[in-house]
Amino acid sequence: MAGRKRKSRTMTASLRQPNKKTPVEELLHTQLKALGITGYQRNVRFIPKRRFEADFYFPELRMVVEVDGGIWLPKSGHTSGEGYQRDRRRDQLALAHGLQTLRFTSEQIRSGEAIDYLMRYLPVRQQEVERLSENPCISMDFATQLPKNYGT
């Protein structure tokens, strides 16, 4: 269409490039390392055949940690109506695959609240995973019942 400027997909879809870590994600990574917390992967696809990535994925704990940065920005992907809905669907899809999602704001990470929470919660989550492996309360087949495009 002549005379009409087209918005860049990368700018409207996200404020960051794929696989590029934000300063707040880097801070959380530094905090985790300083406490000797390991067993996580960063910016990885955590559900097969899905394009979205987890900021931090703890496969052994079946847990995803998301950094919801920029929540006060006018065009943040996490606070726009579409972005908020996308995040909720993604959380629901993770749960359908037996994965727990924890979300922290930039302020929670900067203040140390997030790392304090994680430090206390990770041992509890380990116990939950052990208990769930003996007696699962959610059918792992549930995810197969969802439409193939759910959460995309």
Residue, then its C-alpha position, 0 to 999 in steps of 0.5 A: m500500500a503506497g504511502r502507508k508505513r508498515k510497522s516492524r514485526t520485531m518492534t511490535a511483537s517484542l521489545r527484544q530480539p529472540n534469545k537476547k537477554t534483558p538486563v533484568e534477566e542478566l541480574l537474576h542469572t547473576q543472583l542465581k549463580a551467586l547462590g550456587i543455584t544451577g540446573y536451569q537453561r536460559n531462553v529455551r523452547f520448553i514445550p515441543k513444537r512451540r515457538f515461545e521460549a522460557d526466560f529460565y527453565f528448570p527441567e528437573l523441577r518442571m518449572v519455568v521462571e519468567v521475567d515480566g519486565g517493562i510492565w510500566l511501559p506503555k507498549s510492554g508486551h506483558t501489559s498490553g491486552e494481547g500480550y497479557q492474554r498470550d502470557r496466560r495461554r502460555d502459562q496454561l499450556a505449560l501447566a497442561h504439560g505439567l510445568q509450573t510457571l513463576r512470574f517476577t517483575s523487574e522490581q522484584i528482581r532488583s529488590g532481591e524479592a525474587i531471588d529470596y522467594l526462589m531460594r526458599y521455594l526451590p527445595v519445596r518444589q523439588q519435594e513437590v516434583e518427587r511427590l508428583s512423580e509417585n502420584p501425578c494429579i494431572s494427566m500428562d495426556f491433557a496437553t494432547q487434548l488441547p487444539k494444536n494452535y492453543g497458546t500460539 
